[in-house]
Amino acid sequence: MLVIHTADIHIGVENYSRPDPESRTSSRLQDFLTSFDELVDYAITEKADLVLVCGDAYKSRNPTQTHQREFVKRISKLAQKGIQVFLLAGNHDSPNVPGPATTLDIFSTLEIENVHVASELKTEVIKTPNGNIQIISLPWIRKGDFMSLLEYTQLSNENLNKAIEEKLIADLNKEIGNLDSSLPSILASHVSVDLAKTSSEKSMTLGKDYILPTKSLANKKLDYVALGHVHRHQVLNDDPPVVYSGSLERIDFGEEKDSKGFCAITISTGIGDRNRIESYKFVEVKARRFKTISIVIEDEDEYPNDKILSEIEKHEIKNAIVQVIVEVHASRYREIS
């Protein structure tokens, strides 16, 4: 069984963009769609059984009609090929308060064949051409859902995070305990995990959100743990693999040096198999390059503009998004135009 794992597609991110005359949309929208197309084409060519989208399909919880059309077009293309598509709600997909729909609920409402949506902690058995697989979904959980409950209202932020973590771990362990050991199983989650590193090399423990320990997810009753939320691809545990696929496109210059792509996992569906992961690889996509050029204007540089242009020419910047950082004494900044 071939499983494709991706997350944080973020259709709608349009920073550093310009109008695209052909599509009449932004150039950055086209970047994100092109990278997504690489995944779709790979899944179809390689005859994938299942595509996991582990949260944040869109940038906004209120995507435009164009953003919805382009995302649905690609999900439908996969589903029409008989590929099962599992869509997990992330923080960008979910409303701030309970009640309103997530950006993904339309798929369930329309009952689109081969598309599964998860916006709560549950286990679902999905039938694929190469056998059944169990998926435990742990979507983004809003802190507001807990803060509205009487038992949590008086807690400090630190203690609230601790209470949420304990509750989620307990509920998750119940789901894991009810798994059918004869079937392969995946945990799909959009969450912060303690061992994760962001693209700026900062530990996830520096944030204000609840953070789950990696060890709480790395249960050996699971064959693979597919994570979303952190944009940097990383493997946090080997047995079972606990993996952030990372995003398909660079969001900003903090991700300049990150490789972008998706994960392809081959899983055995044999009843007696203990270690079902047959192969795992990260498939890199041709994401738009980001390039930072740093230039220092020294006192002896007579013509700052000429030096800046000369330094830029030393770099390959074609088709890249470039930022130029110039360090110059305050007394000379007016010489730069």
N, C-alpha and C positions, 0 to 999 in steps of 0.2 A: 504494500500500500504506500503510495507516494503522497506525502502531506507537504503543502507549502505554507509557511508561517511568515506573516507580515504584520505590520502594525503602523500606526501613526502616519497614515497616508496624507492627512492634512490638506485635502483639496480645499482651496480657497486662500492659502497663503500667497500673497501677491506682493510682498516687499521686494524691493529692487527690480520691479517689473517695468515694462513699457508696453504700449499697445501693440498687439499682434495684428497686422492688417489683414492677414488671410482668414483667421478665425474670428476676428473682431472681439477678442477677449485679451486678457493680459498674457504677456510672454511667460510669466512665472506659472500661470495656470497650465500652460502648454508643457512646461518642464515637468510638473508634477504628474500630468496625465501621461506623458511619454514614458516616464519611469514606471508608472503603473502598468502601462501597456507591455513593457518588457516582462513583467511578472505574469500578466495574463497570457501572453504568447508562449512563455515558457511552460506554464501549467497545461496549456492545450497541447503543445507539441510533445511534451513528456508524458501526456496522459495522466495527469495528477488525479487522485481520487478525492482530495479534500483541500480546500484553501481556507486557512484560518486568518481572519483579520482581527487582531487583538486590540481593538479600540482606536478611537480618533480617526474615523474616516474623513472627517471634515475639520477645518480650522474652527468653524463656528457652530454652535448649537442651533443656529438659524441660517443654514446654508441657502444661497441663492438658487433660483430655479435652474440656472445654468450649471452650477456645481452639482446639484442633485441629478440633473440629466446625464452629465458626464460620468458620474460615479455609477449610477444605475445601468448605464449602457455597458459598462465593463463587467459589472456583476452578472448581468443578464447573459452576456457572452459566455462567461464561464458556466453558468447554470444550464444554458441551452446545449452545452457539450456534455451534459451529464455529470459535471463536476459539482460535488457538494461544497457549498460556501457557508462558512460559519462566521457571522458578524457579531462581535462583542462590543457592548457599549463602553466607551471611554469617557473621560471627563469632558472632552470637547463635544461629545455626542449627546450628553445628558443635560436636562434642564436643571436650573438651580434649586427648584423645589419639586416635591412629589406631585404627580398629577399629569402635567403636560407630557406629551410624547417625546421620545428620543428621536434623533435624526434617522434612526434605523427602523423604527416601528412600522413604517409604511410597507416594508417587505412582508411583515407578518399580516398586516391588514389586507394586502392584496393576495396573500397566500401564494407567493411565487414559488414554483416548484424548485426544489434543490437548494433553497436559501433558508438558512436557519438564523434566528436572531435571539441573542441572550442579553437581558438587561437585569438579571437577578442571579443569585447563587443557586445553581441547580445542576443536575446531571442529565445529559441527553445522549441516547444511543442513535448514532447516525449510520444509515446503510449506504455503503459505497460499492462500486463494482467489484472490489477485491475484499469484501467482508465488512463486518460491523466494527465500529469503534465508539468508545465512550468518551464524552467530553464533559468535564466539570467546568462550568463557567463561573468565574469570579470577576464580574465587571467592576468598574469604578464605583465605589460606595461613597455617597455624599455624607460628609460630616453632619450636615444639617438634619439628616434623617435621624441621627442619634441625639443631636442637641434638642430636638423637639420632644424627646421622651423624658419623662419626669426623673427617672433614675440617673440621667446624665446631665441635667440642667445646671447643677451646681459645681461641676468639675472644671478645673483649670484646663487650659489647652493641652498641657503635657499629660495630665491624668485622663483627659478625654481620648487622646490618641492611644494611650495604653489600654483603655477599656475597649476601644474599637478593635485594636489589634487582637486582644484576647478573645473577643466575640467572633471575629472573622476566623481566627485559627480554630476555635472550637467547632464552628459551623462547617468549616472546610474539612476538618477531620471526620465529621459525621458523614459527609458526602463520600470521602475516600473509603471509609469503612463499609459503605454500601456498594462499592464497585464489584462488578462481576469479574473475577480473576481469570476467566476464560477468554476475555476480550481485551484488546489493547486499550489503553486509557491515556488521555491527555488532560492536563489542567491548562485552561486558557484564561489568562488574567490580565487586567490593566491595573497596575499597582506599582508602588514604589517598594523596592526591596533593599535591605540594608547593605549588601555588598556591591550594589550597582555604582558605577561611576558615570557622571554626566560628561558631556563633551568638553567641559572646561576642567575636567579632572577632579571635580568636587564630589565628595561622598554624598549619597542620598540622605545621610543622617543629618545633614545641615538644613534640611527643609522643615516646613511647619506641618506637613501632612503626616498622617499615620504611615508607618513603615513596617512591613512584615519581614521577619527574619528569613533569610534564604533557607535555613534548615527546616522551617515550618512548611515550605513548599516542596522540598526535596524528599518526598516520601517515596520509598521504593515500590509502593504499590502503583505508582504512576510510571508510565514509560517515557513521557516527555512533558516538560513544563514550558508552555509558550507564553511569553510575556510581551506586553506593550506598555508604553508610557515614557520610557527612557529612549531617546533617539539614537543612542550609540549602541551598535551591535556588540554583544558580549555574552560569554558563557560563564555563568556563576557557579555551576556545579556540573559534574560529569555523569554521575550515576544516581538518579536519572539526570539527563541534561536539563538544566534550568537556564533558559536562553531568552535574552532580549534580541529580537530580530533587528531592532533599530528602524529608523525611517527610511523611505525610499529616496527622498530628496533632502538636500541641505536646507535648513530653515533659515540660518543666519551664519555669520562668520565664526561663531562658537563651534560650528560643526565643520569648519573648513578642512580639517585633516582627517575627518571620519570617512571610512569606506561606507558606501550605501548599497543596500541590496535586500535580499530576503533569504530565508532558510528553506532548504529542501531536505526532507527527512523520509527515509524509507523504513517502514515499520512492518514487522512480520505479524501476521494474523493467526499464527499457529496456536492451538489451544494450550499445548504444553510448554511453550516458549517462556523462559524466565526473562531473558534479556532480548527484548523485541526490536531494539534499534539496530537495523542492519547497516545503515549509512546515514551520514549527516554532512551537509556542506552549506557554506554561505555562498550565495550566488550574487556577485556584484553587478549592479546596473550602471548605466552610463549617466549618472547624475550630473547636473550642471556643476562645473568646477567653481570654487571660490578661491580667490587669490588675494593675499595681503602683501603689499609692497611697502616696506618701511624705509624712509630716507631721512638722513640727518644732514642738515645744512650747516657746514662748519664756517667759522669766521673767515677762512681763506677762500671760500667759494664766492667768486665775484658775481656770478650770474646764477642765482638760485633756480630760476625757471629752466635754464639749460640743463642743470644737474638733474632736476626732477625728470625731465623728458628723457635724458640719457639713461637714468636708472630704470625707468619704466621699460625702455626698449630692450633691456637685458632679460626680460621675462616673457614667457609665452602666455599671452593673455587672450588669444582668440577664443571667442565663445565662452569666456569666463566672466563671472561677476567679480569686479576688482574694487578693492578699497586701497587708497594710497594714504599712508600716514606720514606726515612731514613733521620732523622735529626741528624747530628753528627758534632762535632767540627772539624774544618779544620785540626787540628793537628793529628786527628785519622782516617781520611778517608781511609788511606792506609791499615788499619787493616781489612777493609771489602773486601771480595773477592766473 
